[in-house]
Amino acid sequence: MREIWGGVRLLYLGQKWAAGHGREWRLGMVPALITLVGYAAALVALLVWTDDLVAWATPFADHWASPWSGAFRGLLDAVVVGGGLLLAVISFTAVTLLVGQPFYETVAARVDRAEGGAPEGPELGLWRELWISTVDSVRVLVRVAAFGIVLFALGFVPVLGQTVVPAVGFCVSGFFLTLELAAVAMQRRDVPLRERIRVLRARLPLVLGFGVPLVLAFLVPLVAVFLMPGAVAGATLLAREVLPPGEPALPPGEPAEEGHDGD
């Protein structure tokens, strides 16, 4: 329980940092706002076309007696929309970080300097950093999709699908959201994706205490825009917590670049 509250505290401290740095906070909302407009259009399209999509995918339910056909397809509508929202939360962060890569790098660096022991970061050009971030984000989204398929299937299990599965879904989303946000600070430490997953999984309660409240907040329209700069600042503090300055990211002798080229 202490670890969970520790994650909540890091989330609060990140937002407090953003509130105390008005210029960074205002500029940090721009990439999030640009991304939000695109996602809003996509989610509206999903809401409009969900009924047709579900009807197309379940032709066998056409001959079911009323009200079972409507109830079944209504449940599928809710699952599709809910899954789309959760996937949007994760991918929204990844896309926003890509759009605002230079700015969020600056936020992470400033938080690191304020806390002391800031790493210099690898000598990579902007396009190389963007390429690494894009590849890593795709790998994260593939993992999210895999979990989403399993949770989608489990959603049809009576009782379990309406109680445990949604709770697990929020925990999964919280973990991967934190993974995306912490990537900014961990890339500065040259920590590859596989190692990021390992160190965050080792402190799972801390990560969920940070990520799950943020997932719930991001589900509220426009909130993600305002919280994004502070979320990156808080994730930088979390990265420092799980991977203290001076601790090697990989076992001695193992080249760091391997984590970027293979999974």
N, C-alpha and C positions, 0 to 999 in steps of 0.2 A: 504493500500500500504506500509506503514511503517513496518508492520509485515512481509510482503513478503520479503522486502529488509533485514529485520532483520534475516530471515532464510538464505538468500544468504550470509549474512555476517558471520553467524555461520559456514556455509560450508567452506567459505574462511579461517576463523580462524583455523578450524580443519586441513585443508591442510597446512596452514602455520606452525602449531605445528609439523606436521609430517615432513615437510621439515627441520625444525630445530632440529629434533631428528633422524639423519641418521640411526643409528643402529636399532631403533624400526621400522623405515620406511622400511628398507631392509628386516628385519625378517617378518614384517607384509605382505609382498608381497608373501611369500612362500605359506601359506594356500590358498591365492587367486589364485596363479598360478596353484597349484594342482587341485583346483576345476575347474578352467577355462579349463584345458585339457579335463576333463570329460564332461563338458558342450559343448565344441566345437564338440566332437564326437557325442553327442546327437543331436545337432542342424544340423550337416551335415546329419545325418540319417533322421531327420525331412524333410530337404530340398529334399532329394533323394526320400522319400516315400510319400510326400504330395500329388502329383498328383494321385497316386494309392489310397491313403486313401480317397480323395475327390470323386474320381470316384466310389469307393465302397459304400460310404455313400449317393450318389445321383444317383441311377440307373434310377430314373424317368426322368433324363435329357438326357438319351441316345437317346430318340426319338424326342428331340426338334430340330427344324430347325436351321440351321447355320445362323448367328453366335451366337445365344442365348445360346446354350449349352456351347460353349467354353468361352463366356464372363461370364456366371454364375459360372462356375467352376474355372475360373481364379480369380474371386472375392473371392470365397471361399478359394482358395489357399493362397491369400494375407492375408485373415483374420486368417487362421490357422497359417501361419508363423508369422504374427504379434502378435497373441495371445501367441504363443510359445516363442517369444522373450521377451514379457513383463513378462510372467510367469517365464522365465529364470532369468530375472533381480532380481525379488523378491526372488526366491528360491536360486539363486546363493549366495545372501547375507546370507541367513539362513544357507546354507551348509558351506560356508566359515567361518562363525562365530563358527559353531560347530567344524570344523576342527582346527581352531586356537583359541579355547576357552581360554586356559591359557594365550596366548599372548595378546589377545584383552582385557582380564580382567586387565592385567598389564597396557595397554595403558589407559584404562578408569581410573584406580586408579592413574596413574601419572598425568593425566589431572586434576582430582579432587584435588590432593594434591597441584598442582601448583596454582589452583584457590582458595584454602583454604576451610575449612569446609568439608573435605572429610569424608564420612561415613565409618565405619569399615567394613560393609557388613555382611550378615548373616554367621554363622558358618556352612558351608555346605562342604561336601567332593566333590572332582572333579567329581566323577560319579553321585552324586546327582545333581550337577549343570548341567552336561551334559543331564541328564534325563529331568530336568525341561526345559532346553533350547529346547530340541527336541520336547517335548510335546507342548510347546508354539509355536514353529515354525510350527508344523503341524496344530495347530488351526488357525494360521495366514494364512497358505496356503489354508485351507478350505474356509476362508473368501474371499481370493483372487479368488479362483475358482468360488465361488458364484457370485461375481461381474463380473468375466470374462464371465460366461454363459449369464448373463443379457446383457452385452455390446455386446457379440457376436450376440445375437438375434436382438438388436437394430441396429447393423451394416447393416442390410438388409433394414432399412427404408431409402427411397430415401432422399438425401441431408443431413438429420440429421445423417445418418450413416457414411457419408464421411467427416463431419465437426465437429459436436459437440461430437459425440461418441469417436473419437480418442483423443480429448482434455480431455474429462472426464477420459478416460482410463489412460492417463499419470498422471492425478491428483490422481486417485486411486492408481496407482503404486507408485507414490511419497509418498503418505501417508503410505502405508504398508512397503515400503523400509525404511522410517524413523523409523517406529515402530520396525522393526527388528534391525536396527542399535542402536537405543536408548535402546534396551532391555539389552545390556551389562551393561550400567550405572544404569538402573532402577532396575535390579536384585540385584545389590549391595545395593540398598536402600530397597530391599524386597518389591517392588511394583509388584503386580500380573498383569497378562495380561489384565484383564478387566479394571483395574484402569489405566493402561498405555494408553489403547485406549481412555478412557474418558478424561484424561488430555491432550493428543495430539489433540483430536477432539475439545477441548475447545480453542485451539490456532491454528486452522486449517490454516490460512494464513501463520503463521510462519513456520509450518510444511511443507506446500507446497513450500514455498520459499526455504527451505532446500532440500526437496526430489525430486521435479520435475527436477531441473537442474542436479541432480545426476543421475536420471533415464536416461535422455537424454545422459549424458556422458557415462554411463554404456553400452549404446547400441553400442558404438564404441569399436571394438575389442581391447583387452589388456588394455584399459583405466581403467577398474574396478580394475585390478591388482595393478596399481600404486596409485589409489585413495583410496583403501580400508582402510589402516591405518588412513589416515586423515579423512575419512568418520566416522570412529568409534570415533576419537577424537572430531570431530565436533558434532556428535550426543550426546556425553557426555556433551558438553557445552549446547546443546539444552535441554537435560534432566535437567540440573541445572536451565535453564531458566524457564521451565514449571513446575518444581517441586523443588523450592528452598530448600537448606539445612535447616533441622529443621522442615519443613512442614510435617505433618503426611500424609502418603500415603493413609490411610484408616480412616474412622470415628473412634473416640475413642471406644475401646471395641471390635472392629471387628477383628478377627484373620487374619493375613496376609496369612497364609498358605492355606486358603480356595480357594484363587484365583488360586493356582497351581493345586488343585485337581479337580476342577469343573469349568465349564464355564457358 
